[in-house]
Amino acid sequence: MVRAILYYPQELGRNMDEVLRMVRALQVADEKRVVLPANWPNNELIGDKAIIPPAADEKTAEERLKKAEAGEIECYDWWFCYKKL
């Protein structure tokens, strides 16, 4: 299964740090069922934290807000929540 494609023209060098970051991020995302932002683990907005996939229904959104109030996760709103791995 192809999960990502990076195309570098022959005239450009390769960024192996980015390739390794992508492989590691895919492994973590699969294992923890999270979404990882650009530049993870050095994201400018949430650092090394992982994004929790959006709530699919109202009940999940309400549970998410309760977890945020309890300090278990952090949220900007019910649809954009993240947590420490």
Backbone torsions as a table, in degrees:
resi	resn	phi	psi	omega
1	MET	NA	128.6	177.7
2	VAL	-86.2	122.7	-178.8
3	ARG	-107.1	-23.0	179.9
4	ALA	-156.7	149.3	176.8
5	ILE	-132.9	126.5	173.6
6	LEU	-116.1	124.2	179.0
7	TYR	-111.5	119.7	175.8
8	TYR	-116.8	121.8	174.4
9	PRO	-58.9	154.6	-177.1
10	GLN	-55.3	-30.0	-176.0
11	GLU	-79.2	-7.0	-177.2
12	LEU	-110.3	145.3	176.7
13	GLY	-75.4	161.7	-179.5
14	ARG	-97.4	147.6	177.7
15	ASN	-105.4	94.0	-176.3
16	MET	-68.0	-28.3	176.5
17	ASP	-61.1	-40.4	179.4
18	GLU	-68.3	-39.4	178.3
19	VAL	-62.4	-46.1	179.6
20	LEU	-66.0	-39.1	177.2
21	ARG	-61.4	-41.8	-179.2
22	MET	-65.6	-43.9	179.0
23	VAL	-62.9	-46.7	179.2
24	ARG	-62.3	-42.4	179.8
25	ALA	-63.6	-40.6	177.7
26	LEU	-63.6	-40.9	178.9
27	GLN	-63.9	-45.5	179.8
28	VAL	-65.6	-43.8	-179.8
29	ALA	-60.2	-42.0	178.6
30	ASP	-67.1	-44.1	-176.7
31	GLU	-68.1	-43.1	-174.2
32	LYS	-98.2	-4.8	-178.1
33	ARG	55.7	52.3	178.6
34	VAL	-128.7	174.7	176.0
35	VAL	-116.3	134.9	-178.3
36	LEU	-108.5	134.1	-175.3
37	PRO	-77.2	170.5	174.5
38	ALA	-57.8	145.7	179.1
39	ASN	63.7	15.0	176.7
40	TRP	-60.7	137.0	9.4
41	PRO	-93.7	17.5	-179.4
42	ASN	-115.1	39.3	-178.8
43	ASN	-65.3	139.3	-176.5
44	GLU	-68.4	-27.9	-175.3
45	LEU	-91.6	-46.8	-175.1
46	ILE	-122.0	6.6	176.2
47	GLY	66.3	-128.1	-177.2
48	ASP	-96.0	12.4	180.0
49	LYS	-79.6	162.9	-178.4
50	ALA	-112.3	145.0	179.2
51	ILE	-82.3	135.5	176.0
52	ILE	-85.9	130.2	-179.4
53	PRO	-53.9	148.3	-176.6
54	PRO	-57.3	149.3	177.4
55	ALA	-67.3	138.0	-178.5
56	ALA	-92.3	-13.9	-179.4
57	ASP	-149.5	172.2	-175.8
58	GLU	-65.3	-38.4	-179.2
59	LYS	-61.6	-45.6	179.3
60	THR	-64.1	-39.6	178.3
61	ALA	-62.1	-42.9	178.9
62	GLU	-64.9	-42.1	177.7
63	GLU	-61.2	-39.9	179.7
64	ARG	-62.9	-42.7	178.2
65	LEU	-64.6	-37.1	176.8
66	LYS	-64.6	-41.9	177.8
67	LYS	-63.4	-36.9	178.4
68	ALA	-66.1	-42.8	178.4
69	GLU	-63.7	-32.8	179.5
70	ALA	-81.3	-6.9	179.1
71	GLY	84.5	8.8	179.9
72	GLU	-73.9	-32.4	177.7
73	ILE	-137.5	168.8	176.1
74	GLU	-115.6	144.0	-178.9
75	CYS	-139.8	144.9	167.3
76	TYR	-88.5	-30.3	178.5
77	ASP	-164.8	178.0	-177.3
78	TRP	-62.2	-24.3	-175.4
79	TRP	-95.0	-14.7	-179.9
80	PHE	-126.6	90.4	-179.8
81	CYS	-120.1	153.8	-179.5
82	TYR	-147.2	164.0	-177.5
83	LYS	-148.1	160.7	174.2
84	LYS	-74.8	140.3	178.8
85	LEU	-81.9	NA	NA
